[in-house]
Amino acid sequence: MVKASPLWQIAALCTLAGSGWILTQAWPSQLGYPFAGCIHFICVGCVAASIAWRKPRPGLKLARVISLGVAGVCLFVLPAASLHFAAGAVPETSGLVLFCAIPAMTILGVVCFVDDSGRSRGFLLPSVVALGGACLLFPLQMPSSLRQSILFGLVAACCFIVAFAGIWMHRFLAGIGTAEAVALVGFSGAIVLGLYGVQVGWPVLGGRLIFAELLRGVIFDLPLVWLALWLMREVDPVRLSARFLLVPLISLLEGYAAMRIRPDVKTSLEMTAVLVGSLILLIKDEPEEIPGLRLR
């Protein structure tokens, strides 16, 4: 049997990520994209580096460091970047549906490009059921112009990249401490967003503004990135991909609770389909333990 997935940690990650909108509403940032994100990643990288410095490990090869940095940017920077560039052309609900397709993309990627002897095929049906529920819950609006089609394709391509980056990251994190991985991902994200900020022009930053963003990075981004990378190392990417279904579902449920609105029967059934498909991805057993994911 497969070693049990750390369900409580996955639930904590999904709840933290799904509740991010509450922090945004209660404590709105005064900096736009990409400036706030760059400061958050600097904070994440510095805190993680200070922890890793106390417990040094054998040096990593440059190729592995670059691979971790690139995969980290794909997982933590690319999604927000694609939605930022597609804002106004791709409806928010369409973007949610595309990201809800990442579990199915991850399964297909593992089946096609990873040597797992087809064991992940059994997860495809629940991922499709959950995706169908998400398509009904968050209506998918197809593009109606060339610009919308291009940006829609950009977000879809981003989802494919995120799915494959999750598979790669699971391999790259083997034998690497969480603090080192968080530091690498944090500094990589900060470099990419910082360079983009230089291109668009950094605003004048005051000490109080920087402190507020650093505090936000410590409170929200640091535990989110730390927990996500630890889970990416400990849990196979197929199971962990269920977070892309659970996070928007948690946000939706919190929105209903905040507005004190009871969902109707149709919406409840759609949410149930997403929840059941996600839970099957998390708890479904496989016939044998997979010793490791190896690219073909």
N, C-alpha and C positions, 0 to 999 in steps of 0.2 A: 504494500500500500504506500501511497505517497505521503510524505511527511505533512502533517496538518499545516495549512496556511495560517499565518498569524492574523486571524480574523479581527481581533480587537485593534491591532495596529492599522490594518486596512480601513476599518470603520473610523478610526481617529483621523486618518489622512483624508478620507472622503468628507467627513464632517467639517474638518478644518478648511478644506478647499471650498466646499459648498457654502460655508458661512462667510466667505470673504466679502460678499456684498454687504453684510451687516457692518463690518469695519469701515467699508467705503462710505456707507450712508451715515454712520455715526461720527466718523473722523475723516472727512474728505481730504484728499491730497491737494495741495496747492500747486503741485508740479504736474505737467502733462507727460505724455509719452515722448521720448524714452527716458526722460531725466530722472523721474522717481525710481523707475526700475533699475537704472544704473546705480543709484545710491544704495538701493536695497541689496543688490548683488555685491557691491563693495563691502557692505556690512556683513553679509553672509560669508564672503570669502575671508575677511579679516578674522572674524570670530572663529571660524572653523580652522584657519591656519594657526591661530594661537593655541588651539587645543591640540592640533596635530603636532605642533612643534614640541610639546612636552613629552610626547611618546613617539619619537622618530622611528620610522621603519626603513628597511632597505630601499635604496633609491629606485625609482620607477624609470623604465626606459622612455625615451622621448616620444617614440611612436605611440606608446600606450597613453602617455599624458595628453598628446594631441587628440587621440581617439576619444578619450574621456571628455575633453573639452568640447569637441565637435558634437558628440552625442548629447552632452548637457545643453548646449545651445539649441539643438534641435528640439529637445524635450521641454525646456523651460523658457526659451526666448521666442522661438519660431511661432508657436501658437498665438501668442498675444500680438506679435508683429503682423501675422497674416490677417488677423481680425481687425487690427488697426488700419492697415492699408485698404481692406475691403469694406470698411465702415461706410454706410450710406448706399452701397451698391449691393451687398449681400445682407439680407435681413438677419437679425440676431437668431431667430428660430432656425433658419437654414444652416447657419454656422453650427448651432448646437447639434442638429441632426448629423451633419458631416462628422463632427467629433464623436458622436455616439456610434459611428461606423468603425471607429478605430479598433474595438475588440475583434470584429470580424476580419479586418485587415491584418491584425496581428496573427490571428489563427491561420489565415491563408499564407502569410509570410513564413510562419513556422513550418507549415506543412510543405511548402514549395522549396524553401531555401535552407531549412535546418534539418539536421538528421535526427528526427525523433520517431522514426518508423511509423509515421501516421497516427500517433497516439492522440494528437491534438484535434483530429477531425471530429471527435465526439463533442467538442465544445462549439462547433460551428452552428448547430441548430439553436441552442439557447441564445447565442449572440444575435442570430437573425431574428428570433422572436423578440428579444429586447429592442433591437433596432426598429422592428415594425411598430412596437409600442411607442418608441420615441418619435417615429415619423407621424404618428397620429397625435401624440401629445404636443410636439413642437412642429407645426405644419411646415413642410418643405416647399418653399417657393422657388420655382425654377427661374433662371435669368431670362430677361426679355430684351436685352440689348447686347451689343458686342462687348461693351465695357463690363457689364454685369457678368457676362459669360467668362471673360478673362479672369476677373477677380474671383468668381465662383470656382473656376478651375484652380486658381492659386490656393484657395483655402483647402480644396480637395487634395491637391498635391501635398500641402502641408500635413494633412492628416496621414497620408501614406508615409511621409518622412518620419512623423512622430511614431507611427506604428513600428517601423523598422528600427528606429533609434532605440525604442524600448527593448527590442530583441538584442541589439548590439550592446546596450548598456548592461544588460544582465550578464553577458560574457565578460565585458571589460572590468566589471566591479569585483570579479572573483579574486580573492586574496588581497584586496585593497581595503584599508580602514575607511570607515564612514567619514571621519573628519577630513582625511586627505581628499576623498572624492568630493565632498561638499566644497572644500576650498577651491579645487580645480574648477568645478562647475560655476561657483560664485564669481571667481575672477574672469573666467571665460565669458560669462554673461555680461559682466561689467565692461569688459573690453569692447564687445560687439555693440552694446547699447551706447557706450561712451563715444565710440567712433561715429555712430549714427547721430548722436547728439552734437558732435562737432560739425557734422555736415549741415544739420538744420539750424544750428546756432544755440549754444547754451544760454539760458537766461542768467541774470545776476542772482546769485545765491547768498542769502543772509545766514548768519549762524543759527538763528532760531529755526529757519526753514530746514537747514541741513540736519539739525538735531531731531526735528520732528520726523523726517524721513528715515533717519538711522534708527530711531525708536520703533517706527513702524516695521522696519526690516527685522529687528530683533524679535518683536512680538509675533509677527505673522510669517514673514518669508523664511526666516531661519528654521523654525520648527517644521515648516512645510517642506522645504528642500531637504532637510536632514532626514525626516521620516520617509519621504519619497525615495531617496537614494538608498536608504537602508532596506526598504522593502524591495526595491529593484534588484538588490543583491540576494536577498533571502527568498524571494517568491518568483516563480517562473513568470515570464511576461504575459502568457495567456491569461492566467488567473488575475494578475494585477491589472490587466487592461480593463477589467470590470469597473475600475474607478471612473472611466470616461462615461459610463452609464449612470453610476451612483451619484456623482457630484452634481450634475444638473437636476437630478431627481430630488436630492436633498435641498438644493436651492429653491426649487419649486414648492416643496412641502413647507419650508420655512416662510416663503412668501405667502402662501395660503394662511399659515398660522399667524403671521404678522398682521394680515388684513382681516383676520377672523372670518374667512370665507370657507365654507364647506364645499369641496369639489363634488360635482354631480356624478352620476353613476358611470357615464361614458369616460370621464376623466379618471375616475377611480380605477376602472378596468385597464385603461392605458397605462397608468402608473404601476398597476399590479404586474402588467406584462414586462415592463422595464425592470421592476424589482425582482421578479421571479427569474428572468433570464440572467440578471447580474448575479443573484445568489447561486444559481446553478454553476455559473462560471467559477465561483469562489469555492464551492464545497464539493463539486462533482469529483469522485475518485476515478483514478486511472488504474488499469489492470496491473501495471508494474511501475516501479519508481524509475523516473528518468534520471540517469546519472549526470547528465549535463547536456546543454544545448551546444551543438557543434555545427558550424556552417558547412554546407556541402562543398 
